[in-house]
């Protein structure tokens, strides 16, 4: 089993003893020992994952890394967050998924209007199974818990990932004055309800709605 650990906050070190991981293509920065690298087509497992990526225009090229030794991964000096999955599903923006254990299954899932609001298309990446996943964020991510009766609203540009039994819906955060420059609130927000954890980064991505 590959062992994931952080080398500082912006580099992922993976110790391997013959097993493998899947990582964002081009994210390897160094390695020791004997490693092999194989480019994989598509962002998910199987033909369906390849087709949905092409339809939505998302570019998520991954590589399979196998060997004996330690491989180091990073992505544009962004912060790295380790997520341990024990049978649950991780939903994560494709731009934020850095590396997963080879035992984890990756694919795509429909997000509807949430994807449109964040500028990431109609699909997002899901990771399922038992093992480690490494997720990037612009600045140290905060993990916010959602419980029944206590919904959470997140700016779509700050959303990174979530786990648990959560439902998402698009909400308007302000009146028309926001759109004509007279308001100070967020124009569009994503509301999470149910039970789970949401990963939020302290830096907003550009969204379709513009400066929110």
N, C-alpha and C positions, 0 to 999 in steps of 0.2 A: 504493500500500500504506500502510495506517495505521501510524504510528509510536508505539509504546507507551513511556512513560518515567515514572519516579516523580518526583513533586514533593514532596519530603520522603518520609516512610515511609507516610503515610496518605492520600495523594491520587494518583490516576492521571491523567496528562496524555496525551491521544491527539491527535496531529497528523494531520489529514486533508486530503486534496487531491481531494475528490470521491468518495472511497470511504466505506465505512461500517463500523460495529461493532454488536455486540449487547451490551446492558448490562442490569443489574438495573433494573427500573422504579423511578424516583425517585432513582437514584443520581447524577444529574448535579447538580453544585454550581455550575458556572460554565462559560461558553464565550466564545470570541472568534470573529469571522467570521460566516458564514452557516451555520446548522445546521437540520436538520429532524428531528423526533422522531415516531416511529410506534410505538404500542403493539402488541406481538405477543401472540397468545393461545397459552398452553401453554409448557412449558419446553423442548421439543425440536422438532426438525424433523418436520413431517408429522403426520398424524392419530394415529399410534401414540403419539407423544410426548405429545400432548394427552390421550389416553385413559388412559395409565398414570399421568399426574400426577393426574387426577381420581380414579382408583381408589384411589390411595395417600393422597389428601388433601394432597399436597404443593402448596404455593403458590409457583410460580416464574414470576412475571410479568416478561417482558423487553420491552425497547424497542429499536427499530432507530434508530441515529443516523447521519445522513449529512450531509456538507457540506464546506465549505472553512474551515479554521481549526483551533482547538484546543479540545477539550472536556475538562472536568475531572470526574472521578468519585470518589466516596468512599462509605463505608457505615459510619455510626455510629462514626467515628474508629478503625476497626479497621486493623490493619497490612495492607499489600498486598504480595503476592509475585508477581513476573512469571515465567511459565512459557513457554518457547519449545518449540513442538512442530514436529518435522520428520518427520511421517508417523506418529508413534506416537499412542497414546491416553492421555488424561488422565482419570482417574476422580476425581470431586470431589463432596463433599457439596453439595447444591443451595444451602444457606444460605451457602456460602463462595465461590460463583462470582459474580464481580463483572462481568466484561466479557470479550468475545472478539472477535477479528477476524471480519469478516463472512465470510471465506473458510472458517472452521472450521465443521464440522458438529457440532451438539449433539443429544443424544438421551438415552435412559434405558437402564439395564441392571439386571438382577436381582441383588440381593446376598444374599438369603436371610436367615439368622439374624443376620448382621453388622448389617444394617439395623435389625432388631428391637432388638438390644442397645444401639444408639446412639440409639434413639428417632427415627430418620429414615425409617421405613417400609421396604418391601421393595426399593425401587429407589433408585439413585443416578444422578447425571448423568455422562455421558461426553462428552468433547470430542475430536474427531478431525480430522486434516489437518495443514496447514502454516500456522503463524502464532502469534500471541501470545495468551495467556490471562492474566487477572489474577484471583488467588485471594486471599481475605481470611483473616485469622487473628486470634485474640485474643492479641495480643502477637506478637513476631517469631517466625515459624515456623522450625523447624530441619528440615533435609533429611537423612534417614538412608538410607544405602545398604544394600540387602539383597543378599546373594550366596548362591550355592549352599552349603549346609552351615552357613550362619549366619543362621537365621531371626530375625525381629524381632517382638516382642510390643508392642502399643500399646493403651493405654486407649481404649476406643471413643469416649469424650467428648473426647479430645485429637486424634483422627484428623481430618485435613483432606482429603488427596488423595493419589494415588499414580500413578506411571507405570511402565511396564516390564512384563515377563512375570512377574507375581506371582499367587500363589494365596492366598486368605484362608480362615481357619477360626476358629471361635469356641473359646476355651479357658477353662477354669476356672483362676483364679489362686490359689485358696486352698481350704481345707476348709470344712466347715460352720460352723466357729467364726467365720468372716468374716461370715456372714449373721446371726448372733445377737449380734454386737457384741463378740466376744472376740478377734478377729483384727485384724491391722494391714495385711493385704495387699489387693491389688485383686481383686474378686470375679470379674470377667469381663474377658478380654482378647481382642484380635484378633491372630492370628498370621499374619505374612506370610512366605511362602517363595518362592524362585525368584531372579530377577534384576530389580532395579528400585530406584526411589527412593520414599520415603514422607515426606510433609509432615506434621509434628506441631506443634500449637500448645501453648504453655505455660499453657493455661487450659482446664480441662475443662468441657464442656457437661453439662447434666443428662441422665442416661441413665435408661432404663427400670428398671435395677437399683437406682436410687437413688444414695446417696452411696457411690461407689466410688473 
